[in-house]
Amino acid sequence: MVKPNIFKATAAVFILYRVYTYIKGKQRLLDKAAFKVGAISFRGIEGKKVVFDLAFNVENTTQEEMKAGLFDFTVFANGLKIGTALNNDFVEIAPFSKVSIPFIIKTDVLALGPAVKKLVQNFLTGKPISVGIKGTMSIETVPGVYNKINVNKTETL
């Protein structure tokens, strides 16, 4: 016959409560992260490819360390699709800090069509450029558990 032990039961309930509050606290990371396009620049032409540099900023506004990764974005400049930004690495972001994640975007000149000339002129003359990114990224909420986040941002730089 098993005798109930009130101390063991209380300890089990307390541990479950602590695990629950830890997971809920980590889930709040999704609400506390801020994302934006930091910068975009025209790097040059390599062969038949136009090359752009993109900086995507992720800001951690919590007191917990966060990891972000598995970036898969489609990038637009002035409404023109200029390519995809992919990065499968995870970046650790310290509490109350911001990290800039660099991407190199290479696109075939023929795929951009005649609009590439005007776009490159806008980059070279310093005119404001509307940069949009659409896609997904992941944030680690609990060690080993990653939540996919949809990102749809447009910035004028």
Secondary structure, DSSP 8 states (H G I E B T S, - for coil): -----HHHHHHHHHHHHHHHHHHHHHHTHHHHEEEEEEEEEEEEEETTEEEEEEEEEEEE-SSS-EEEEEEEEEEEETTEEEEEEEE---EEE-TTEEEEEEEEEEEEHHHHTTHHHHHHHHHHHT---EEEEEEEEEEEEETTEEEEEEEEEEEE-
